[in-house]
Amino acid sequence: MKTIDKLIICKGFALCRGIMSPYDSYYYTLEETSTDTKFSQLLYLLYGGGIAPDGKEYHNNLLLDVRDYYQKPFAFKSGSAGAMWLCINPIPANKFFDASLIKAGETRTIVGDGKEHVILSAKGDIIANDKTLEMFQYTRVLNGKEAVITVPENSEAIYLTR
């Protein structure tokens, strides 16, 4: 069984969350990989794992970029623990992000340089310039500004740029 939470529309992307039972499959249709707010370019596994369209098995706290499947149907099959995920869906669908994880215990300084810079609290709370961002909240780093991102233990952040 799959349960998908409500879609959260953000500036330039949407967030989708969901849970899959053990050994279940989620089939992304051509429409889902082509349509604004529906194409999930980035999949972050909060818990559990499964087999991705590349045939490899992935597990929790992993960020998977599936931009190669833009406008192509594919499937994700959960493993024995099921899976809980967060997807980042670019708007428009063909606006791809480069992404990386900022892991627990890391501090990173990000300087706005005219590009799009987004920091998303993907697991737990993070700190951006002494302000706490709760899970699934995000901030942008504007041109000429600086953000010091601190990720406490048991938390992770996703850094998006384009």
mmCIF file of the C-alpha atoms, coordinates in Angstrom:
data_MODEL
# 
_entry.id   MODEL 
# 
loop_
_atom_site.group_PDB 
_atom_site.id 
_atom_site.type_symbol 
_atom_site.label_atom_id 
_atom_site.label_alt_id 
_atom_site.label_comp_id 
_atom_site.label_asym_id 
_atom_site.label_entity_id 
_atom_site.label_seq_id 
_atom_site.pdbx_PDB_ins_code 
_atom_site.Cartn_x 
_atom_site.Cartn_y 
_atom_site.Cartn_z 
_atom_site.occupancy 
_atom_site.B_iso_or_equiv 
_atom_site.pdbx_formal_charge 
_atom_site.auth_seq_id 
_atom_site.auth_comp_id 
_atom_site.auth_asym_id 
_atom_site.auth_atom_id 
_atom_site.pdbx_PDB_model_num 
ATOM 1   C CA . MET A 1 1   ? 0.000  0.000  0.000   1.00 0.00 ? 1   MET A CA 1 
ATOM 2   C CA . LYS A 1 2   ? 1.196  3.494  -0.815  1.00 0.00 ? 2   LYS A CA 1 
ATOM 3   C CA . THR A 1 3   ? 0.170  6.602  1.069   1.00 0.00 ? 3   THR A CA 1 
ATOM 4   C CA . ILE A 1 4   ? 1.046  9.950  -0.451  1.00 0.00 ? 4   ILE A CA 1 
ATOM 5   C CA . ASP A 1 5   ? 0.792  13.096 1.641   1.00 0.00 ? 5   ASP A CA 1 
ATOM 6   C CA . LYS A 1 6   ? -0.492 16.392 0.268   1.00 0.00 ? 6   LYS A CA 1 
ATOM 7   C CA . LEU A 1 7   ? 1.718  18.218 -2.202  1.00 0.00 ? 7   LEU A CA 1 
ATOM 8   C CA . ILE A 1 8   ? 3.449  21.302 -0.812  1.00 0.00 ? 8   ILE A CA 1 
ATOM 9   C CA . ILE A 1 9   ? 4.007  24.008 -3.429  1.00 0.00 ? 9   ILE A CA 1 
ATOM 10  C CA . CYS A 1 10  ? 7.141  26.081 -2.845  1.00 0.00 ? 10  CYS A CA 1 
ATOM 11  C CA . LYS A 1 11  ? 8.800  28.784 -4.942  1.00 0.00 ? 11  LYS A CA 1 
ATOM 12  C CA . GLY A 1 12  ? 10.338 26.907 -7.883  1.00 0.00 ? 12  GLY A CA 1 
ATOM 13  C CA . PHE A 1 13  ? 9.575  23.374 -6.698  1.00 0.00 ? 13  PHE A CA 1 
ATOM 14  C CA . ALA A 1 14  ? 7.051  21.189 -4.922  1.00 0.00 ? 14  ALA A CA 1 
ATOM 15  C CA . LEU A 1 15  ? 7.533  18.704 -2.085  1.00 0.00 ? 15  LEU A CA 1 
ATOM 16  C CA . CYS A 1 16  ? 5.799  15.342 -2.046  1.00 0.00 ? 16  CYS A CA 1 
ATOM 17  C CA . ARG A 1 17  ? 5.986  12.860 0.827   1.00 0.00 ? 17  ARG A CA 1 
ATOM 18  C CA . GLY A 1 18  ? 4.873  9.291  1.010   1.00 0.00 ? 18  GLY A CA 1 
ATOM 19  C CA . ILE A 1 19  ? 5.130  5.861  2.578   1.00 0.00 ? 19  ILE A CA 1 
ATOM 20  C CA . MET A 1 20  ? 5.225  2.428  0.931   1.00 0.00 ? 20  MET A CA 1 
ATOM 21  C CA . SER A 1 21  ? 4.559  -0.957 2.510   1.00 0.00 ? 21  SER A CA 1 
ATOM 22  C CA . PRO A 1 22  ? 7.263  -3.640 2.271   1.00 0.00 ? 22  PRO A CA 1 
ATOM 23  C CA . TYR A 1 23  ? 7.793  -5.061 -1.225  1.00 0.00 ? 23  TYR A CA 1 
ATOM 24  C CA . ASP A 1 24  ? 5.417  -2.609 -2.868  1.00 0.00 ? 24  ASP A CA 1 
ATOM 25  C CA . SER A 1 25  ? 6.002  -0.804 -6.161  1.00 0.00 ? 25  SER A CA 1 
ATOM 26  C CA . TYR A 1 26  ? 5.352  2.752  -7.206  1.00 0.00 ? 26  TYR A CA 1 
ATOM 27  C CA . TYR A 1 27  ? 5.055  3.206  -10.942 1.00 0.00 ? 27  TYR A CA 1 
ATOM 28  C CA . TYR A 1 28  ? 5.817  6.659  -12.299 1.00 0.00 ? 28  TYR A CA 1 
ATOM 29  C CA . THR A 1 29  ? 3.787  7.124  -15.470 1.00 0.00 ? 29  THR A CA 1 
ATOM 30  C CA . LEU A 1 30  ? 4.782  9.195  -18.495 1.00 0.00 ? 30  LEU A CA 1 
ATOM 31  C CA . GLU A 1 31  ? 2.422  11.924 -17.238 1.00 0.00 ? 31  GLU A CA 1 
ATOM 32  C CA . GLU A 1 32  ? 4.062  11.889 -13.799 1.00 0.00 ? 32  GLU A CA 1 
ATOM 33  C CA . THR A 1 33  ? 7.535  12.275 -15.298 1.00 0.00 ? 33  THR A CA 1 
ATOM 34  C CA . SER A 1 34  ? 6.539  15.062 -17.697 1.00 0.00 ? 34  SER A CA 1 
ATOM 35  C CA . THR A 1 35  ? 4.135  17.324 -15.808 1.00 0.00 ? 35  THR A CA 1 
ATOM 36  C CA . ASP A 1 36  ? 4.934  20.319 -13.613 1.00 0.00 ? 36  ASP A CA 1 
ATOM 37  C CA . THR A 1 37  ? 4.582  19.478 -9.880  1.00 0.00 ? 37  THR A CA 1 
ATOM 38  C CA . LYS A 1 38  ? 4.376  15.745 -10.712 1.00 0.00 ? 38  LYS A CA 1 
ATOM 39  C CA . PHE A 1 39  ? 7.911  14.941 -11.902 1.00 0.00 ? 39  PHE A CA 1 
ATOM 40  C CA . SER A 1 40  ? 10.006 13.925 -8.895  1.00 0.00 ? 40  SER A CA 1 
ATOM 41  C CA . GLN A 1 41  ? 13.591 14.715 -9.909  1.00 0.00 ? 41  GLN A CA 1 
ATOM 42  C CA . LEU A 1 42  ? 15.030 14.108 -6.445  1.00 0.00 ? 42  LEU A CA 1 
ATOM 43  C CA . LEU A 1 43  ? 14.010 11.303 -4.094  1.00 0.00 ? 43  LEU A CA 1 
ATOM 44  C CA . TYR A 1 44  ? 15.259 11.371 -0.508  1.00 0.00 ? 44  TYR A CA 1 
ATOM 45  C CA . LEU A 1 45  ? 14.735 8.147  1.427   1.00 0.00 ? 45  LEU A CA 1 
ATOM 46  C CA . LEU A 1 46  ? 13.936 9.087  5.020   1.00 0.00 ? 46  LEU A CA 1 
ATOM 47  C CA . TYR A 1 47  ? 13.485 5.481  6.091   1.00 0.00 ? 47  TYR A CA 1 
ATOM 48  C CA . GLY A 1 48  ? 13.674 2.046  4.553   1.00 0.00 ? 48  GLY A CA 1 
ATOM 49  C CA . GLY A 1 49  ? 14.794 1.528  1.005   1.00 0.00 ? 49  GLY A CA 1 
ATOM 50  C CA . GLY A 1 50  ? 14.240 -0.282 -2.200  1.00 0.00 ? 50  GLY A CA 1 
ATOM 51  C CA . ILE A 1 51  ? 15.269 -0.864 -5.776  1.00 0.00 ? 51  ILE A CA 1 
ATOM 52  C CA . ALA A 1 52  ? 15.450 2.207  -7.999  1.00 0.00 ? 52  ALA A CA 1 
ATOM 53  C CA . PRO A 1 53  ? 14.970 2.307  -11.771 1.00 0.00 ? 53  PRO A CA 1 
ATOM 54  C CA . ASP A 1 54  ? 18.733 1.803  -12.291 1.00 0.00 ? 54  ASP A CA 1 
ATOM 55  C CA . GLY A 1 55  ? 18.345 -1.647 -10.696 1.00 0.00 ? 55  GLY A CA 1 
ATOM 56  C CA . LYS A 1 56  ? 20.447 -0.730 -7.650  1.00 0.00 ? 56  LYS A CA 1 
ATOM 57  C CA . GLU A 1 57  ? 19.250 -1.073 -4.080  1.00 0.00 ? 57  GLU A CA 1 
ATOM 58  C CA . TYR A 1 58  ? 19.212 2.102  -1.974  1.00 0.00 ? 58  TYR A CA 1 
ATOM 59  C CA . HIS A 1 59  ? 18.619 2.659  1.745   1.00 0.00 ? 59  HIS A CA 1 
ATOM 60  C CA . ASN A 1 60  ? 17.619 5.404  4.171   1.00 0.00 ? 60  ASN A CA 1 
ATOM 61  C CA . ASN A 1 61  ? 19.190 8.837  4.236   1.00 0.00 ? 61  ASN A CA 1 
ATOM 62  C CA . LEU A 1 62  ? 20.083 8.735  0.573   1.00 0.00 ? 62  LEU A CA 1 
ATOM 63  C CA . LEU A 1 63  ? 19.394 11.357 -2.073  1.00 0.00 ? 63  LEU A CA 1 
ATOM 64  C CA . LEU A 1 64  ? 18.704 9.934  -5.523  1.00 0.00 ? 64  LEU A CA 1 
ATOM 65  C CA . ASP A 1 65  ? 18.607 12.097 -8.668  1.00 0.00 ? 65  ASP A CA 1 
ATOM 66  C CA . VAL A 1 66  ? 16.398 10.591 -11.390 1.00 0.00 ? 66  VAL A CA 1 
ATOM 67  C CA . ARG A 1 67  ? 16.593 13.406 -13.960 1.00 0.00 ? 67  ARG A CA 1 
ATOM 68  C CA . ASP A 1 68  ? 17.575 10.766 -16.553 1.00 0.00 ? 68  ASP A CA 1 
ATOM 69  C CA . TYR A 1 69  ? 13.984 9.486  -16.295 1.00 0.00 ? 69  TYR A CA 1 
ATOM 70  C CA . TYR A 1 70  ? 12.420 12.828 -17.234 1.00 0.00 ? 70  TYR A CA 1 
ATOM 71  C CA . GLN A 1 71  ? 9.636  12.025 -19.716 1.00 0.00 ? 71  GLN A CA 1 
ATOM 72  C CA . LYS A 1 72  ? 10.134 8.258  -19.216 1.00 0.00 ? 72  LYS A CA 1 
ATOM 73  C CA . PRO A 1 73  ? 8.054  5.891  -17.074 1.00 0.00 ? 73  PRO A CA 1 
ATOM 74  C CA . PHE A 1 74  ? 9.897  4.050  -14.292 1.00 0.00 ? 74  PHE A CA 1 
ATOM 75  C CA . ALA A 1 75  ? 9.283  2.134  -11.070 1.00 0.00 ? 75  ALA A CA 1 
ATOM 76  C CA . PHE A 1 76  ? 10.617 2.104  -7.516  1.00 0.00 ? 76  PHE A CA 1 
ATOM 77  C CA . LYS A 1 77  ? 10.140 -1.080 -5.471  1.00 0.00 ? 77  LYS A CA 1 
ATOM 78  C CA . SER A 1 78  ? 10.395 -0.936 -1.681  1.00 0.00 ? 78  SER A CA 1 
ATOM 79  C CA . GLY A 1 79  ? 12.411 -3.455 0.303   1.00 0.00 ? 79  GLY A CA 1 
ATOM 80  C CA . SER A 1 80  ? 11.606 -5.511 3.391   1.00 0.00 ? 80  SER A CA 1 
ATOM 81  C CA . ALA A 1 81  ? 11.241 -2.420 5.631   1.00 0.00 ? 81  ALA A CA 1 
ATOM 82  C CA . GLY A 1 82  ? 9.076  -0.494 3.184   1.00 0.00 ? 82  GLY A CA 1 
ATOM 83  C CA . ALA A 1 83  ? 10.061 3.099  2.450   1.00 0.00 ? 83  ALA A CA 1 
ATOM 84  C CA . MET A 1 84  ? 9.305  6.641  3.541   1.00 0.00 ? 84  MET A CA 1 
ATOM 85  C CA . TRP A 1 85  ? 10.374 9.311  1.092   1.00 0.00 ? 85  TRP A CA 1 
ATOM 86  C CA . LEU A 1 86  ? 10.456 12.988 0.305   1.00 0.00 ? 86  LEU A CA 1 
ATOM 87  C CA . CYS A 1 87  ? 10.473 14.042 -3.345  1.00 0.00 ? 87  CYS A CA 1 
ATOM 88  C CA . ILE A 1 88  ? 11.518 17.371 -4.808  1.00 0.00 ? 88  ILE A CA 1 
ATOM 89  C CA . ASN A 1 89  ? 9.585  18.157 -7.951  1.00 0.00 ? 89  ASN A CA 1 
ATOM 90  C CA . PRO A 1 90  ? 11.018 21.082 -9.962  1.00 0.00 ? 90  PRO A CA 1 
ATOM 91  C CA . ILE A 1 91  ? 8.664  23.693 -11.419 1.00 0.00 ? 91  ILE A CA 1 
ATOM 92  C CA . PRO A 1 92  ? 8.755  23.675 -14.391 1.00 0.00 ? 92  PRO A CA 1 
ATOM 93  C CA . ALA A 1 93  ? 9.398  19.946 -14.630 1.00 0.00 ? 93  ALA A CA 1 
ATOM 94  C CA . ASN A 1 94  ? 12.454 20.389 -16.876 1.00 0.00 ? 94  ASN A CA 1 
ATOM 95  C CA . LYS A 1 95  ? 14.204 22.794 -14.457 1.00 0.00 ? 95  LYS A CA 1 
ATOM 96  C CA . PHE A 1 96  ? 16.728 20.417 -12.939 1.00 0.00 ? 96  PHE A CA 1 
ATOM 97  C CA . PHE A 1 97  ? 18.511 21.066 -9.668  1.00 0.00 ? 97  PHE A CA 1 
ATOM 98  C CA . ASP A 1 98  ? 21.986 19.998 -8.680  1.00 0.00 ? 98  ASP A CA 1 
ATOM 99  C CA . ALA A 1 99  ? 21.665 18.642 -5.163  1.00 0.00 ? 99  ALA A CA 1 
ATOM 100 C CA . SER A 1 100 ? 23.773 17.415 -2.293  1.00 0.00 ? 100 SER A CA 1 
ATOM 101 C CA . LEU A 1 101 ? 23.216 16.324 1.277   1.00 0.00 ? 101 LEU A CA 1 
ATOM 102 C CA . ILE A 1 102 ? 24.511 18.252 4.246   1.00 0.00 ? 102 ILE A CA 1 
ATOM 103 C CA . LYS A 1 103 ? 24.846 15.512 6.839   1.00 0.00 ? 103 LYS A CA 1 
ATOM 104 C CA . ALA A 1 104 ? 24.572 15.464 10.621  1.00 0.00 ? 104 ALA A CA 1 
ATOM 105 C CA . GLY A 1 105 ? 27.460 17.242 12.294  1.00 0.00 ? 105 GLY A CA 1 
ATOM 106 C CA . GLU A 1 106 ? 28.357 19.344 9.236   1.00 0.00 ? 106 GLU A CA 1 
ATOM 107 C CA . THR A 1 107 ? 28.450 23.114 8.950   1.00 0.00 ? 107 THR A CA 1 
ATOM 108 C CA . ARG A 1 108 ? 28.501 24.705 5.516   1.00 0.00 ? 108 ARG A CA 1 
ATOM 109 C CA . THR A 1 109 ? 28.650 28.330 4.421   1.00 0.00 ? 109 THR A CA 1 
ATOM 110 C CA . ILE A 1 110 ? 26.715 29.149 1.259   1.00 0.00 ? 110 ILE A CA 1 
ATOM 111 C CA . VAL A 1 111 ? 27.160 32.479 -0.512  1.00 0.00 ? 111 VAL A CA 1 
ATOM 112 C CA . GLY A 1 112 ? 24.487 33.841 -2.842  1.00 0.00 ? 112 GLY A CA 1 
ATOM 113 C CA . ASP A 1 113 ? 26.064 34.453 -6.234  1.00 0.00 ? 113 ASP A CA 1 
ATOM 114 C CA . GLY A 1 114 ? 23.062 35.135 -8.459  1.00 0.00 ? 114 GLY A CA 1 
ATOM 115 C CA . LYS A 1 115 ? 22.241 31.441 -8.898  1.00 0.00 ? 115 LYS A CA 1 
ATOM 116 C CA . GLU A 1 116 ? 19.322 29.777 -7.168  1.00 0.00 ? 116 GLU A CA 1 
ATOM 117 C CA . HIS A 1 117 ? 20.381 28.372 -3.765  1.00 0.00 ? 117 HIS A CA 1 
ATOM 118 C CA . VAL A 1 118 ? 17.886 26.522 -1.546  1.00 0.00 ? 118 VAL A CA 1 
ATOM 119 C CA . ILE A 1 119 ? 18.506 24.720 1.738   1.00 0.00 ? 119 ILE A CA 1 
ATOM 120 C CA . LEU A 1 120 ? 15.779 22.299 2.835   1.00 0.00 ? 120 LEU A CA 1 
ATOM 121 C CA . SER A 1 121 ? 15.563 20.628 6.219   1.00 0.00 ? 121 SER A CA 1 
ATOM 122 C CA . ALA A 1 122 ? 14.943 17.055 5.059   1.00 0.00 ? 122 ALA A CA 1 
ATOM 123 C CA . LYS A 1 123 ? 15.236 15.216 8.371   1.00 0.00 ? 123 LYS A CA 1 
ATOM 124 C CA . GLY A 1 124 ? 14.936 16.786 11.805  1.00 0.00 ? 124 GLY A CA 1 
ATOM 125 C CA . ASP A 1 125 ? 15.687 20.462 12.398  1.00 0.00 ? 125 ASP A CA 1 
ATOM 126 C CA . ILE A 1 126 ? 18.626 22.439 11.023  1.00 0.00 ? 126 ILE A CA 1 
ATOM 127 C CA . ILE A 1 127 ? 20.004 25.881 11.793  1.00 0.00 ? 127 ILE A CA 1 
ATOM 128 C CA . ALA A 1 128 ? 20.437 28.593 9.159   1.00 0.00 ? 128 ALA A CA 1 
ATOM 129 C CA . ASN A 1 129 ? 22.132 31.763 10.468  1.00 0.00 ? 129 ASN A CA 1 
ATOM 130 C CA . ASP A 1 130 ? 21.010 30.988 14.031  1.00 0.00 ? 130 ASP A CA 1 
ATOM 131 C CA . LYS A 1 131 ? 17.394 30.413 12.956  1.00 0.00 ? 131 LYS A CA 1 
ATOM 132 C CA . THR A 1 132 ? 15.890 26.938 13.361  1.00 0.00 ? 132 THR A CA 1 
ATOM 133 C CA . LEU A 1 133 ? 14.265 25.417 10.297  1.00 0.00 ? 133 LEU A CA 1 
ATOM 134 C CA . GLU A 1 134 ? 11.946 22.566 11.179  1.00 0.00 ? 134 GLU A CA 1 
ATOM 135 C CA . MET A 1 135 ? 11.683 19.432 9.088   1.00 0.00 ? 135 MET A CA 1 
ATOM 136 C CA . PHE A 1 136 ? 10.444 20.231 5.536   1.00 0.00 ? 136 PHE A CA 1 
ATOM 137 C CA . GLN A 1 137 ? 11.019 23.994 5.924   1.00 0.00 ? 137 GLN A CA 1 
ATOM 138 C CA . TYR A 1 138 ? 13.455 25.701 3.573   1.00 0.00 ? 138 TYR A CA 1 
ATOM 139 C CA . THR A 1 139 ? 15.314 28.931 3.027   1.00 0.00 ? 139 THR A CA 1 
ATOM 140 C CA . ARG A 1 140 ? 16.865 30.642 0.045   1.00 0.00 ? 140 ARG A CA 1 
ATOM 141 C CA . VAL A 1 141 ? 20.254 32.315 -0.096  1.00 0.00 ? 141 VAL A CA 1 
ATOM 142 C CA . LEU A 1 142 ? 19.861 35.513 -2.081  1.00 0.00 ? 142 LEU A CA 1 
ATOM 143 C CA . ASN A 1 143 ? 22.481 37.212 -4.233  1.00 0.00 ? 143 ASN A CA 1 
ATOM 144 C CA . GLY A 1 144 ? 25.154 38.869 -2.091  1.00 0.00 ? 144 GLY A CA 1 
ATOM 145 C CA . LYS A 1 145 ? 23.946 37.202 1.120   1.00 0.00 ? 145 LYS A CA 1 
ATOM 146 C CA . GLU A 1 146 ? 25.559 34.441 3.155   1.00 0.00 ? 146 GLU A CA 1 
ATOM 147 C CA . ALA A 1 147 ? 24.057 31.553 5.095   1.00 0.00 ? 147 ALA A CA 1 
ATOM 148 C CA . VAL A 1 148 ? 25.817 29.389 7.636   1.00 0.00 ? 148 VAL A CA 1 
ATOM 149 C CA . ILE A 1 149 ? 24.018 26.041 7.731   1.00 0.00 ? 149 ILE A CA 1 
ATOM 150 C CA . THR A 1 150 ? 24.524 23.854 10.799  1.00 0.00 ? 150 THR A CA 1 
ATOM 151 C CA . VAL A 1 151 ? 23.098 20.347 10.801  1.00 0.00 ? 151 VAL A CA 1 
ATOM 152 C CA . PRO A 1 152 ? 22.781 18.811 14.288  1.00 0.00 ? 152 PRO A CA 1 
ATOM 153 C CA . GLU A 1 153 ? 22.981 15.090 15.020  1.00 0.00 ? 153 GLU A CA 1 
ATOM 154 C CA . ASN A 1 154 ? 19.987 13.060 13.742  1.00 0.00 ? 154 ASN A CA 1 
ATOM 155 C CA . SER A 1 155 ? 19.238 15.694 11.082  1.00 0.00 ? 155 SER A CA 1 
ATOM 156 C CA . GLU A 1 156 ? 20.032 16.159 7.386   1.00 0.00 ? 156 GLU A CA 1 
ATOM 157 C CA . ALA A 1 157 ? 19.616 18.983 4.913   1.00 0.00 ? 157 ALA A CA 1 
ATOM 158 C CA . ILE A 1 158 ? 19.344 19.028 1.145   1.00 0.00 ? 158 ILE A CA 1 
ATOM 159 C CA . TYR A 1 159 ? 21.204 21.785 -0.699  1.00 0.00 ? 159 TYR A CA 1 
ATOM 160 C CA . LEU A 1 160 ? 19.712 22.644 -4.095  1.00 0.00 ? 160 LEU A CA 1 
ATOM 161 C CA . THR A 1 161 ? 21.313 24.891 -6.670  1.00 0.00 ? 161 THR A CA 1 
ATOM 162 C CA . ARG A 1 162 ? 20.860 25.766 -10.329 1.00 0.00 ? 162 ARG A CA 1 
# 
